Amino acid sequence: MVYPLLSAARNSGKKLLAVLIDPDKARRDNLGELASFANAGLIDLFLWGGSLVNAPQSEYYLKLLRSSLDAAPVVLFPGSSYQLDAQADALLLLSLLSGRNPDLLIGQHVQVAAHIKRMKLEAIPTAYLLIDGGKPTSVSYMSNTTPIPADKPQITTATALAGEQLGMKLIYLDAGSGAQNPISATMIACVRHEVSLPIIVGGGIRTPERAAQALEAGADVIVVGNGLEQDSSWLPSLAAAVRAASRPPTETLDPTKASTQKTLR
């Protein structure tokens, strides 16, 4: 089970590193290298999915990745209801709360609910919030939704809190693949101050320093994707930054303090 892993990490103060793999961009050599990093304890879990996915290719590469892994789980991060695969360990059941597209709030979920049950996938209800990362992304285009402005942490916080009150188990703050700017420490800290759920943060994290900043602000899991597709040599330093940020939980970070931190660009 994947959610107990995330929940236990949250409760213990352990920070996690997730690597997002887009099946349409997957390469055999890159998957093998990432699997080796995971088997060495540098990657905690993989997210699997993208905005456009070739199903046969996705199934092939997912099987290849799974065959190379010792323990790290693979969690589906679907861009649509067509991207379900029983080979995965779990599914982030995303509800795009930052948008007002009913199909991505509940419509597609109804269509595939029985299918997910038959597949016996661990479904983790996830409040998915898209944040403006400085340029249009595939997610905003494909979902036909407008991201939350990067300078409106109060909107993000209220949306995340509503997700928790609706019974979601995870909060996912995403600036989108290829984002110019990461989500600010101020925004992450504001959400952390109000929400007790594990928080996943992704988009625009291309250096260990950016990862450390997100984790220090209150993220429990950081997600890296684009930055590793062509060059994974910096993954050990990224993993070291994640491990260094792990510590027993302390008093919730005051967002007014986080606002004084400089956001790395």
Number of C-alpha atoms within 10 A of each C-alpha: 11 17 18 9 12 23 17 12 18 22 14 12 17 20 25 25 24 25 24 25 25 21 22 16 14 15 13 10 9 17 19 16 14 23 24 16 18 23 16 11 14 23 23 22 22 26 23 24 21 22 20 16 18 12 14 10 14 21 18 11 17 20 13 15 18 18 11 16 17 13 13 19 21 25 25 26 22 22 20 18 16 13 19 23 20 15 15 20 19 22 25 23 22 25 24 22 21 21 19 13 16 12 14 21 17 14 13 15 17 11 12 14 12 11 12 19 11 10 12 12 21 19 20 17 19 23 29 26 25 28 28 25 24 17 12 17 19 16 19 19 11 12 17 13 16 17 20 19 14 20 14 13 22 12 16 24 20 15 20 28 20 15 24 19 11 11 11 20 21 26 27 24 25 24 31 26 23 20 23 19 21 28 31 25 26 26 26 27 27 24 27 25 17 15 20 16 21 21 25 25 26 27 26 26 30 22 16 17 15 23 26 21 24 28 26 19 26 27 27 27 26 25 23 26 21 20 19 17 18 11 10 14 10 13 21 14 14 24 22 13 21 26 16 13 20 18 11 11 11 7 6 14 16 14 21 11 12 21 16 10 13 11 16 14 11
